[in-house]
Amino acid sequence: METSPYITLSPSEIGERYADLRIIQPRADAAMQRSMHRYGQLTPVVVGREPDDSYEMVDGFKRMRAALKLGYTELQAKVIDGGRRAMKAAIIHLNTKARSIAELETGMVIRSLYREDMLTQVEIAVLLDRHKSFVCRRLRLVEKLNDEVLAHLKLGLINITVGRELARLPAGNQQRAFATVVKYRFTGTETHHLVKLLLQEPGWCHDGILQNPASILTERQPDRPRYSGSHDFYGWLIKMEVILATVSEAQLNSCQPQEVMAMITRIETALAGIGKRLK
């Protein structure tokens, strides 16, 4: 794979086809936005050049989202030449070096190479310069995840630790366990305990555990900074922003326009009321 010197690109010139292979982490996004607001773009994004001379983001999705929110008209970019398989491999190589890619994200890239590019696990291992067991473990991890759990992971609505724990359950049990995790706002440790209980206890006990996970809730500390006060509220605002910013055309087309507009009006009214109270 060949590289070229830095170039300047408008954010609108950079495609985000591979964004679906990364997990949005709202706190990391907020930190990146603060950094770019204070210091500007400190490191270039990495883009791949397509055969038609268009560009696709390979590394720098947080910087891209921050740039769009801050109104940047241009970004410094480093260009790599290679096909789609090489670009996907670069996502893993570049972020592994920076220690900024989670095991689940690596698995998502591997699954894309396996399912979409039709590579065998051995071919993927060669492409990534890894042992086949590395590919097999991460592919199995992602393939075990329920679609709803994976969708929430990608949007940053649950953290990576929670997703990894839920993947230990059979696919048929994940959705109900996931509903309990969301309802009670379980941490990664609490999710671990829930999954452990479900794996240990017979199936006829599962309804009771999921409906009232008392043994886990009684161990919870009364004061939990993660979910208290303004910090909790601000965290939910960040998540809401991420969800709204990533709505796809398919999602919009599946809704009734009048119903959506009515809901948007109610949300705008609620946010305006909050804004007035903050002043």
N, C-alpha and C positions, 0 to 999 in steps of 0.2 A: 504494500500500500504506500503510495507516494504522497508527500505533503508539499504544500506550497507556502510561501510567506503569508503574513497577515493581510487581509483585505477588509474593506469597510462595506457593510451591508445594512440595508434598511431591515428592521424586524419583519416587514411585510414580504421581504424577499426570501425569508427562511421558513421552510415548511416544518411541520411538527408531526410528521407521520409516525415517528418513533416515540412520541411522548407517552403513548399508551403502554410502553414497556418500562416506564418509571413510576414510582409511587410518590404522589404529592404528600409532602409533610408541611402542613401549614406553618408551624413554628420556624422551620428552616427557611421557608419562603419569606416570612416576615423579617427574619434576620438578614436575608439577602437584600430585601428591599431597603432596609435601614442602611446597610452598608453601601449600596449603590447610591442612595440619596446623599450620604455624607462624603463618600470618596470617589464616586464614579465607578466605571467598569475597570476593575483591577486586573482581571485576566480575560483573555479572549475566549469566546465560545468556539467550539469545534463543529464544523459543518462538513457534510459530504456532498460532493458534486455529482449530480445525476447525469446520465447520458445526454439529456436535453439541456444541460448547463444550468438547471435549476439547483437549488441548495436545500438540504435537509439537515435539521439540527441533530447532532450526534451527542454532544456533551455541552450542557449549558442551559437546560430547561428552566432552572430557577432564575438564572440571569435574564432569560428571555421574558419570563412572566413579570419580573421586577421592572425590566425596561419598559414593557408595555404599560404598566401601571404608572410609571414615572414620566411617561411621555417621551422616551428616547426616540430619536429619529434615525439613529445609526448605531451599529454595534461592531466592535472589532472582532474578526473571526479568522480562525485558522482553517484552511481547506484541506481535506483529505480526499484522494481519488480512489475509488473502488466501488464495487457493486454493493447491492443491498446486504448481502451476507457479510461482507467485510465491514460495513457500517455497523451492523448489529454486533459483530464481534468487537468492534472498537468501543462500543458502549461499555462492554464488560472490561476490556483492557484498560481504558482510560480511567474508569472509576474504581477499579480494583487497586490501581496504583495509588490513587488518591484516598483510598479506603472510604469511599462515599457511596458504595452500592451495597444494598442488603442482599442476603442470600435469596430472598423471595424475588427480588428484582432480577437477579442473575437467572433464576429459574424462569421468569417471564420471557427473557430474551431467548433462552435455550428452547422454550416451548415454541416460540415464534419461528425459530430456525427449523425445528422439528416438524411442526404442523403446517406452516405456511411455505417454507422453502424446501420442504420435503427432504431434509438431510437426515441421514441415520445418526444414531448417537455416536458412533465411531467417527463419522465425518465431522460432527460438531466438536468432538474432543480434539481432533487434529486442528480444526480451525481456531480453537481457543487455546491450543497448546496445553491441554489439560488431560488428565487421566479420564478414561470412560466413566469411572465411578463418580467423579465430580459431576459429570453431566447427568448421569442416571439419578443421583440423589436429588439434585435440584429440579430436574424435570418431574420426578415423582412428587416432590413437595407441592409444586404448583398444580399439577394435574389432580391432586387430591382435594384441592380447595373448591368449595361450593361457589358457583358463579356470583351469587349475591355477596358473599364474603369477599371475593376477589375484587368486585366492583367497588365496595366500600374501602378496601385497602388502597386501590389506585387513587381514590379521591381524598385519601388522608382522613377518612371518617373514623377509622379504627387504626391503632398503631400496628407496626410490623410484628411485635411480640405477640399480640393477641391473635393475629392471623396465623402465625407459626404454630401457636398452641391449638387453634381450632383445626388445623390441618392434620392433627393427630387422630381426629375422630373420623369415622366412616362418613362419606359424603351425605348419606341420608340423615345423619344426626346433627350435622353442622348447622343447618338453618335454625333449628330450635334452640341449640346452644347459643348461637349468635344472637338470637332474639333476647335471651336472658342476659348475655353480656351487655347488650345495648341498654336494656331496661334498667339494669342496676349499675351501669357505668363501671364495669369491672376493669381493673388494671390488668397488666400482663400476668402478675403473680396470682391474682384472683382467678383469672381465666385458666391458669395452669391447674389450680386446685379444682376448679369445676370440671375440667377435662379429665383429671385424674379420678375424680369421683365417678364420672360417667363410664370410664373404662373399667373401673373396679366393680361397680355395682351391677346387678342383673338388670335387664331391660325393663322389668316391671317397676323398678324404683325410679326410673328416669323422669317420669312426669312430676313426681313429688320434688325431686332435686331441682328441676328446671323452674317449677312454679314457685318454689320457696327454698332457695339455697341458703337456709338459715346458718348452717355450719360455717359458711364462708362469710356471711354478713356479720355474724357475731364477732369475728376476728378483726373486723374493720376498725381502724382508729377513728375516733369521733371527729377529729379535725383533719380534713384532707385538703391541703392547699390546692391540689390540682383542680378540684371541683368546687372551690369556695369563692364567694364574693365576685368582685369585678373580673378576677382572672378567669373564672369559669365563663362568665358572660362574654368576655373578649374572645376567648377561645372558640366559642360557638359562632361569634360573628365572623371570625376568620374562616371557619369551616363553611358557613353559609356563602361567603364570598367565593370560595373555591368551587362550590357546587354550581352556583349561578354562572360563574365564568367559564365553566366547562360543559355547558348544555350543548348537546349536538343537534344537528338538523333533524335527525331521526326522532329524537325525543320531542322536539317541537312539533313535528308533523303528526305525532301520535296523540296530540292533545287538541281539545276544542279551543280555538282562538279566543272566543268570548269568555270562557271560563278562566283561561290563563290571564287575560287582561284584567279581569275582575280581581283575581288573586294578586296580581302585580300592584294594582291600585291599593289594596288593603295593606300590602307589605310596605309600600311607599308611605302610606299614612302612619303606620306604626313606627317606621324609622324616623319620620319627621317629628313625631311626638317625642321619641327618645332624644333626638337632636336638640329639641327645645329644652328638655329637662337637664341636659348636660351643660347648657350655657349659664 
